[in-house]
Amino acid sequence: MEEMEGQEISREEALSRVGYKHACHILLHADTRAKLFGKIPIKHVVLMQMRFDGLLGFPGGLVKPSEESLESGLSRELQEEVGVAVPVTVEDYVSSRLAPSPPQLITHFYTKKMSEPELVEIEKAAVANAVDHGLEVLGMVRVPLYTLRNGGGLPWFLSHSFISNSRAQLLGALQRLRLVPQGALDEAVKQAEHMRHARKADPH
C-alpha cells in the first residue's frame, strides 16, 4: 500500500495552527446488492469525482475554521459540488495532514456510510442541482471495486491520475472499511503500477 504524503497531525493540533488554510474532503459509500452483468457482485458503491483539471479526487474544498466547523464547512462544499448539503459529523472524521504543497495547507479526510438510495440521490443532484457541475466538477464517478480477468475494474481505475493524496486516501479507506479484501487490494495496486509503467514505456 502506498504511503500518504505529508505529516499526519491530530485534529486539535491542526486547528491550533496559525496562518494555515484548511481543506476537507470526504469519501461517500454505501452497500449494494447489484451485480455487474448480472453475475459479478459489486457489493459496495464508492463515489469520487472528475475534477476540472482532469484529475480524480473526492468532493470537498476549502473551509474556514475561524467562521465554521470543519464539518459544517465540508457540508457547505458538498452543497456546491454534489447539490446536497450532506450532514457530516466528527464521527465521520478520519485524519488530518500537512500538505506537502501548496505550503501551509492542512487537509482533513472523512468517510461516511449512507444507504444506496441516498447515494443515488446525490448522483442525480450532482447533475441537476450542483452549481459547480460542469465547472469545477465534471462529474461524479463510481469506483469499480472488482477486478476483471483482463485487469479491468479497480486496477485500471487506480492507474489513472489522482489529485494530491486522494489515491492513497482511497486505498487507505478501502482497507480500513474492508470494502475490498486485502489480497485483492494488494493485487489491484500491483497491476495498476504495471499498467502505469507499461504506458510510460509505450506512450503510443
N, C-alpha and C positions, 0 to 999 in steps of 0.2 A: 504494500500500500504506500502511495506516495506521501511525502511529508508536507505539512502546511507551511507556507511561507509566513514569516513574521512571528514575533514572540507572543505567546498566549499570556494574557493577564486576566486578573479577576474583574468581574463586573464593577466592583467597588473601586478598584484602582483605576479602571477605565474612566469612570465618571468623575474621579477626583483630579484627573489630569487637566491642566490649564492650557488653553491655546490649541486644543485638538478638535478636529472635525470628527463626526460620528456617522457611520453608515450601517444601516440594519437591513438584513436580507433574510428570507425565510424559504424553507422547503415545505411545501404543502403536499400531503399524501393521504391516500385512502386505500382501503382493501377493496378488491373486486373479484367477482366470480366469472368475469368474462374470459373467453378463450380466443386466441388468435387462430383464424381459420377453423374455429370450432373444435380445436384439439390441443392447442398449446396454452396451458393456464398462464394468464397474465399476473394474477394474484394481487398485485399492488399497482396503484397509479401514483406516479411522482411527477409533479409539474416543474418545469423550468421555462425559460423564455429566450427567444431570439432577440438580441439587442440591436439597436440602430447601427452598431459598428460591425455586425455580422458575427459577434461572439455570443456564446451561450452563457447564461447567468441565471440568478434567482431574482424573483420580484423583491423590490425594496428600493432604498435610496438613502439620501442624507437626512438626518434628523437633528433637532436642536434640543439637547438635554436641558438647556437653560430655560426653555419655554415649554417643553413637553417631556413626558417619559419616553424612554426608548420604545416601549410597546405602543403607545398612542401615536408616536411619530411613524412607526412602521405601518400601523393600521392606516394612517393617512396616506402614506406612499402606496399602499396596496389599492386604496380607493382610486388613485390616479392611474395605476398601471394595470389593474385587473378589473376595475369597475365595481369592486365591492370592498367596503371597509371591514375586512376580516378582523374579528376581535382577536388580539394577541395578548397573552399574559406572561408573567415572569416564569410560569411553569413551562412555557414553550422555549425558553432561553437555553442555548447550548454553550456558547463560548464567545469570548472577545479576543481580538488580536490586534497588535500594532502592525499596520500595513507597511510592507517594505517600500511601496510607492503608491501614491504620492506621499511625501513626508507629512508627519503629524496628522495621520488619519487612523482611526480605530474602527475596525469592522466587527459587527456583532451578528452572530448567526443564530437562527431559530429554526425549529421544526414543529409542525402542527399536524396532527391527525384529524381528518374530517371524514364525513360519510361520502360515499361515491356520488350521490345526487348533489351534495353541496359542492363538490369539486367540479362536477359538470356545469353547475350554475355559474361558477367562477369562469370556466372556459367560455361560456356563452357571453357573460358580461364583459369579458376582456375584449371581445369584438364589438359588442353593441354599445357599451357604456363608457369604457375607459378612455379618458381624454388623451392618454399617451399612445393609444393604439395607432400603429402606422407611422408613429413619430419616434419616440424614444424606445418603444417596444414594437417589434414587428410581428409578434405572435407568441402565444403560449405553445409549448410542446410537451408531450409526454415522454418520459424517459423509458425506453424499452428495457425491461429488467430481465429479459430472457436472452439466450444465445442460440442462434440457429446454426445448422450444420456448416454453413459456409462462412461463419463468423459474423453474420448479420445480427442485428439487435444491439445488445449492450456493448460488445467490443467495438463495433463501428461507431456507435454513439460516442464512446469515450475517446475515439481517435480524432474527433472534431476539436475545434478551438474554443476554449473557455476563457472568461474574463477572470483575472486575478486568481483567487483561491477557490473559485466555485467548483472546479473539478475535484479538488481534494475535499472540499466540503461535502460534495455529493457522495464520494466514496466513503468518507467517514460516517455519514448519516446512514447509508445503505448497510454498513457494517454494524453500527450501533443499534439501529432499529431492526436489524435482522430481516431486512426486506429481500436480500439475496443471500443464499448460502455462502459461507466464507470461501469454500473451494471454488465455486462458480465465479465469485467476485474476483478472486486472485487470477483465475484463468482468463477472465474477460480483460483485466488490466494487462496481462501478458500479451494477449492477442492484439489489443489496441496499440501497444507500444510497437509491436511487429508491423502493424499496418502503417503507423506513422513513419517508421524507418524506411519501409518499402516505398512510400510516396516520396520521401526525400531522395532516395536513391534513383527513382524513376519519375521525375517531375512531369513527364509526358503521359 
